[in-house]
Amino acid sequence: MQHAFVLLFVAAFFGACQMDSTASAEDAGSTTADTDLTAFAQTMAGHYSSAEQAGADSAYFDIRLHMVPIWGSAADPDTVWLYVEQAAAGYLDRPYRQRVYRLTAESGADGPVYRSVVFTMAAPLRFAGVWDSVAAFEGLTPDSLTERSGCDILLTRQEDGVFAGSTGESSCPSALRGASYATSEVTMRADELVSWDRGWDADGQQVWGAEKGGYVFKRVTAEKAAADPEQMDQQ
């Protein structure tokens, strides 16, 4: 029932971003921007699994990724907020990464530039596994979040319709496992998201993250993304 409610919320949320086609010439620019952001957000939001990649290459883990809209667009129609949760399959109740992304569209020389600003939250485990409940985030507000300064990801839409981009070369600080900074490279298609997160020390040597390439996340149903592989084997 919660999952059905979320689907209805997402549909209503993205539908609210559409503007009347009879708007004035001044409003037409806003309509285009809203439509561009809506298309970008629809491509990013969803449920993903790297199980296929993990099954083919033991260097990669089976990771489940959820990115769901929260808060709606009533306060700011030019902004989309996503709750993001990543967990290793088999440890879905203990996600290793929980973030909130703020998505906006900006004008660029060759078309829109999509900015994903990354935020952390206090006591994130209180939201673990509740990505399918919109009501769970009512007590979370933008002013309670902490921005990861320098970790914005900027993406553009390529000629083939793929969204691609990255963080700055060394702008995102990280102290994980002796790192000095972290980088993220992202490619998004309608059915797939490739994310390559790496940590680097002060000498530019990689100290964490996949070495051969990014994690390949396939878009799946919410039920499949939330399924424990051990439980699936027992069924």
Helices and strands as residue ranges (DSSP letters): H 2-16, H 25-44, E 46-49, H 51-56, E 63-69, E 80-88, E 97-108, E 111-120, G 124-127, G 134-137, G 142-144, E 146-147, E 153-157, E 163-166, E 172-173, G 176-178, E 181-189, E 192-200, E 206-209, E 215-220, H 222-225, H 229-234
